[in-house]
Amino acid sequence: MLKPVGMLAVFALALTLVGCAHSPQQLSVQPKVQVALNPVAGNQPVAVTVQDTRSSTVLGTRGGIYPNSSNLTLSDKSIPAIRQEVEQSLRQLGFVVVQPGSAGANNLTVNLAELSYRSPSDGAYVTQADIGAVFTAEARGGDQIYNGRYSASAQHRFGYAPNQATNTKLVSEVLSDALSRVFRDQEIVRVLQR
């Protein structure tokens, strides 16, 4: 039979091991365009397509002693949330958002091309996350086509592994930065106004 001190040591070891194994997380991101959008367009119709063109649905791993079982992915609500933000931003610019395939409409296609979450860890302890995002966009207006690539990244340090709410916030912030760069590109707006 273990003495009280021995039982305490076993309990502490069990808690440590539980803390080192991270469960997977599915993030429902809500990126926001963070740039002033003035109504410069003249109600030109724009059809919007937003796609996830990443080669893998896994952003990365949360690390820990079992990194292969602690994958980070996006929820099914994430791409519709990005689309909603793109459409809202176009409306603020003075465009009228219409359905894809609408006659006479210009087109904006936004692709989530890359999204990564790297968690270099010292064995079981996660102390850092390197997050990166890339959107590509294609604007078609009249006889003009314009393509752009927009990236953002951030590095965060932690005293302990971040929970799902924290990771959702951090990934949303990087996506917001990258998506804002799409709407800072005046060539996108110019082509859609044709």
C-alpha positions as CSV (number, residue, x, y, z in Angstrom):
1,M,0.0,0.0,0.0
2,L,1.3,3.4,-0.9
3,K,1.9,6.0,1.8
4,P,0.2,9.4,1.5
5,V,3.4,10.9,0.1
6,G,3.8,8.1,-2.5
7,M,0.1,8.5,-3.5
8,L,0.6,12.2,-4.0
9,A,3.6,11.6,-6.3
10,V,1.6,9.1,-8.4
11,F,-1.3,11.6,-8.6
12,A,1.0,14.4,-9.7
13,L,2.6,12.2,-12.3
14,A,-0.8,11.3,-13.7
15,L,-1.8,14.9,-13.9
16,T,1.5,15.8,-15.7
17,L,0.9,13.1,-18.3
18,V,-2.6,14.1,-18.9
19,G,-1.5,17.7,-19.4
20,C,1.1,16.7,-21.9
21,A,-1.3,14.9,-24.2
22,H,-3.4,17.3,-26.3
23,S,-6.7,16.5,-27.9
24,P,-7.5,17.6,-31.5
25,Q,-9.2,20.9,-31.9
26,Q,-11.7,22.1,-34.6
27,L,-11.6,25.8,-35.0
28,S,-14.6,27.9,-36.1
29,V,-12.8,31.0,-37.3
30,Q,-14.4,34.4,-37.8
31,P,-12.0,36.6,-39.8
32,K,-12.8,40.3,-40.1
33,V,-11.5,42.7,-42.8
34,Q,-9.7,45.4,-40.8
35,V,-9.3,48.2,-43.3
36,A,-11.5,51.3,-43.9
37,L,-13.8,50.5,-46.9
38,N,-15.2,53.6,-48.6
39,P,-18.1,53.3,-51.0
40,V,-16.1,53.9,-54.2
41,A,-18.0,51.6,-56.6
42,G,-21.2,52.4,-58.5
43,N,-23.4,49.4,-57.6
44,Q,-21.6,47.1,-60.1
45,P,-22.8,43.5,-59.7
46,V,-20.1,41.1,-58.4
47,A,-20.4,37.4,-58.1
48,V,-18.4,36.0,-55.2
49,T,-16.8,32.5,-54.9
50,V,-14.9,31.5,-51.8
51,Q,-13.0,28.2,-51.8
52,D,-10.7,26.2,-49.6
53,T,-7.9,25.1,-52.0
54,R,-5.4,23.9,-49.4
55,S,-3.7,20.6,-50.0
56,S,-4.6,19.4,-46.5
57,T,-7.4,20.2,-44.1
58,V,-5.0,19.9,-41.2
59,L,-3.4,23.2,-40.1
60,G,-0.8,21.5,-38.0
61,T,-0.5,19.9,-34.6
62,R,-0.8,21.2,-31.1
63,G,2.4,19.4,-30.2
64,G,2.9,17.6,-26.9
65,I,4.1,14.0,-26.4
66,Y,1.5,12.7,-28.9
67,P,1.5,15.3,-31.7
68,N,-0.1,12.9,-34.2
69,S,-3.3,12.8,-32.2
70,S,-3.6,16.6,-31.6
71,N,-4.4,17.9,-35.1
72,L,-5.9,21.3,-35.7
73,T,-8.6,21.7,-38.4
74,L,-11.2,24.2,-39.4
75,S,-14.9,23.6,-38.8
76,D,-17.4,23.4,-41.7
77,K,-18.6,26.9,-40.7
78,S,-15.2,28.6,-41.5
79,I,-15.4,29.0,-45.3
80,P,-19.0,30.3,-45.2
81,A,-17.8,32.8,-42.5
82,I,-15.0,34.0,-44.8
83,R,-17.4,34.3,-47.7
84,Q,-19.8,36.3,-45.6
85,E,-17.0,38.7,-44.7
86,V,-15.9,39.1,-48.4
87,E,-19.5,39.8,-49.4
88,Q,-19.9,42.3,-46.6
89,S,-16.7,44.1,-47.6
90,L,-17.8,44.3,-51.2
91,R,-21.1,45.9,-50.2
92,Q,-19.3,48.4,-48.1
93,L,-17.2,49.3,-51.1
94,G,-20.4,50.0,-53.1
95,F,-20.8,46.8,-55.1
96,V,-23.9,44.7,-55.3
97,V,-23.2,41.0,-54.5
98,V,-25.0,38.6,-56.8
99,Q,-25.1,34.8,-57.3
100,P,-22.3,33.2,-59.3
101,G,-23.3,32.8,-63.0
102,S,-25.4,36.0,-63.0
103,A,-25.5,37.6,-66.4
104,G,-23.4,40.8,-66.7
105,A,-21.7,40.4,-63.3
106,N,-18.0,40.8,-62.6
107,N,-16.4,38.0,-60.6
108,L,-14.2,37.8,-57.4
109,T,-12.8,34.4,-56.5
110,V,-11.0,34.2,-53.1
111,N,-9.1,31.0,-52.2
112,L,-7.8,30.0,-48.9
113,A,-4.6,28.6,-50.3
114,E,-2.5,28.0,-47.2
115,L,-3.1,27.9,-43.4
116,S,-0.4,26.5,-41.1
117,Y,0.0,26.2,-37.3
118,R,3.4,25.0,-36.2
119,S,4.1,24.3,-32.6
120,P,7.8,23.8,-31.9
121,S,7.9,22.2,-28.5
122,D,10.5,21.1,-26.0
123,G,9.3,17.5,-25.6
124,A,5.9,17.6,-23.8
125,Y,5.7,21.4,-23.3
126,V,4.2,23.6,-26.0
127,T,5.6,27.1,-25.6
128,Q,5.2,28.7,-29.1
129,A,2.9,28.7,-32.1
130,D,3.9,30.0,-35.6
131,I,0.7,30.7,-37.6
132,G,0.6,31.6,-41.3
133,A,-2.2,32.2,-43.8
134,V,-2.3,32.8,-47.6
135,F,-5.3,33.9,-49.7
136,T,-5.2,34.1,-53.4
137,A,-7.8,36.2,-55.3
138,E,-8.8,36.6,-58.9
139,A,-10.9,39.6,-60.0
140,R,-12.6,39.5,-63.4
141,G,-14.1,42.7,-64.8
142,G,-14.9,43.4,-68.4
143,D,-12.0,42.1,-70.4
144,Q,-9.5,42.3,-67.5
145,I,-8.3,39.6,-65.1
146,Y,-6.2,40.4,-62.1
147,N,-4.6,37.8,-59.7
148,G,-3.1,38.5,-56.3
149,R,-1.5,36.6,-53.4
150,Y,-1.9,37.9,-49.8
151,S,-0.1,36.4,-46.8
152,A,0.1,37.1,-43.1
153,S,1.9,35.4,-40.2
154,A,2.3,35.7,-36.5
155,Q,4.3,34.1,-33.7
156,H,2.9,33.6,-30.2
157,R,4.6,32.4,-27.1
158,F,2.8,30.6,-24.2
159,G,3.3,29.5,-20.7
160,Y,1.0,26.6,-21.4
161,A,-0.7,25.0,-24.4
162,P,-3.5,27.2,-25.6
163,N,-7.1,26.0,-25.5
164,Q,-9.5,25.9,-28.4
165,A,-10.9,29.4,-27.8
166,T,-7.4,30.9,-27.8
167,N,-6.3,29.0,-30.9
168,T,-9.5,30.0,-32.7
169,K,-8.8,33.7,-31.8
170,L,-5.2,33.5,-32.9
171,V,-5.9,31.8,-36.2
172,S,-8.8,34.2,-36.9
173,E,-6.4,37.1,-36.3
174,V,-3.9,35.9,-38.9
175,L,-6.7,35.2,-41.4
176,S,-8.1,38.6,-40.8
177,D,-4.8,40.2,-41.5
178,A,-4.4,38.2,-44.8
179,L,-8.0,38.9,-45.9
180,S,-7.6,42.6,-45.1
181,R,-4.6,42.7,-47.6
182,V,-7.0,41.5,-50.3
183,F,-9.1,44.6,-49.8
184,R,-6.1,46.9,-49.5
185,D,-5.2,46.0,-53.1
186,Q,-6.7,48.8,-55.1
187,E,-6.2,46.8,-58.3
188,I,-8.9,44.3,-57.2
189,V,-11.4,47.2,-56.7
190,R,-10.4,48.8,-60.0
191,V,-11.0,45.7,-62.0
192,L,-14.3,44.9,-60.3
193,Q,-15.5,48.4,-61.2
194,R,-15.2,47.9,-64.9
